[in-house]
Each structure stands twice: as structure tokens, then as C-alpha cells.
């Protein structure tokens, strides 16, 4: 029995004895224990209940490509390239990068777990199996890099549209690519571009969305973090959440291809967590404090200095923290 099969056996949240698991798999109880330890090491909170056996503290829905497709709005599936669910990848974005030459437009790759998930500036993204969503999408553009200004901000609004469609409120956007709640980070966006400056080019859009975090994962995150289970009270099925995110990306990226960032600017402004806030900024321009003043037409952050000057900065230049 591999970790994937063990997680599936425990997915109901009911306790299952080690003896039952061993009988089903035709292996020893010691081998089952080793697989339990493997899941625990990856961040899955498998509990031991004495003679009752092993259990998860809540039911888990494993990702299934057929169920995700079935939950998509009418016509959406036909617009997609691939829609793949993997048990384990180094990262979903790396998988699409490796297949950049042949993958179809709007191909979506999801993984239950990642061994080398990454965020902005190479930061590690924690990726335990069965708990969260790790998804990457390939979008091809005839235009060059310059026409893609604001893409990562637009993707942030797409994530919020998916969350809103589930009836879940309480999240906002921190420039340039974080989805936050009052309790901490809910999701991150990483956009990687390749191709020609004048076009054509391709974007691999990676998203990590926290659905359910354990206390141990919160401690390892190194920053305040939140999950959809906290916001929603009762977490929707993971395949439904995945379908809403896939649909929001498919629609939003096609809209961005036609119209650029402009259709997303109002949504972004409504959810902008930095507007009007005291900020601390650091980067090539040095360290300074300012007041958030929204974003410009290109998606660059605007801040108001103490002398009244309005300054624009971009994500390559600066790290922004709320004061």
C-alpha cells in the first residue's frame, strides 16, 4: 500500500484498524505504520486511536479529473487543453514548463502534493497531500511581454472570483500576488513568462490555495496563514473548489488576452488591502514609508510619500509590508 492508497483508505475520516489496512493491502502492519509515518512527514495529520486504528480528523476528498470536469460550467471543459491530476510532482508549474513546446493552450495541471512547490522569489510553498490545492495553467499569447502588464494582479482577482462563487467571503488582495484574510495568507500566485519580448509568448500561472491547514503547517509557514475551512466554516468538496478555480482561470485569462488588465482594475481596487494603509517598502530605491494609493493602469503599485509625491513601484523593485 502506497501513501496514496492509504490516504484514500482513510479519506472518510472514520477510524480503520492497522490489521484491516494490512489485510486489504496484503502487507504487514509494520509496513502500514511506515506508510502512516510517510504521510505524517508530508504534513497529513494521521491520528492513532489505539485499538480502533488510524483516522484523519476530518474527511478528505481526493482530487479526480473526471469529477472536476463534471463540475465545470457548461462549455468550459471544451475550452481547456489538458486537465490532469497527479499524485505527486516536483511542482505543477515545473511540469508545464517541461512540456511548454507541446502542451495545448489553457492546459491545467493539479497535484495532490508537490516536493518542490515554489512561490515568489523562490520561496518554498508547503504542499501536503489531500489538504490544499496546487494548480498551474498554461496560457499562450500572441502579444509580447509588454502586453502582459498586470497579469499577476488579474490572476489574483480570478482567484477571488472563484472563492466568491462558492459563497465564501473575507479575502482580499495584497500587491502584487498574495490573497490574504485578516488571519493571514490564503493563496499565492506565481506567473512565469517565456517566449519573445515582442511575441508570441506563454505564461505559466501557478496558484497555491490553502483549503485546510493544520496547526503544524501554520507554524511551519513562517507567516500568518489562513484557509478556506476557516472562512467557510464547512469546507466545500475539493473537486468543486478546483472546478471553480479552473473555470475562473479559463474565463479570466481569455478575457485578459482580449482586453488586458483594464477589465480587472475595478475588482482589484475593491479588494485592495494596501490602499490607504501605511506601508514600509524596501528595494533598489532604499527603505521608505508611504501610504498605499492603489495601482496604475499597468498594475504597478502607487504610493504617496510624506511630501505628497505619488510614486509608482513594481514587484521587481520592492518588498512591501504593512506598517
Beta strands, then each sheet from edge to edge (+ up, - down):
strand 1: 46-48
strand 2: 54-56
strand 3: 83-89
strand 4: 107-114
strand 5: 133-141
strand 6: 172-174
strand 7: 178-181
strand 8: 184-195
strand 9: 201-209
strand 10: 278-283
strand 11: 286-295
strand 12: 301-304
strand 13: 310-313
strand 14: 318-322
sheet 1: 1+ 2-
sheet 2: 3+ 4+ 5- 9+ 8- 7+ 6-
sheet 3: 13+ 12- 11+ 10- 14+
end
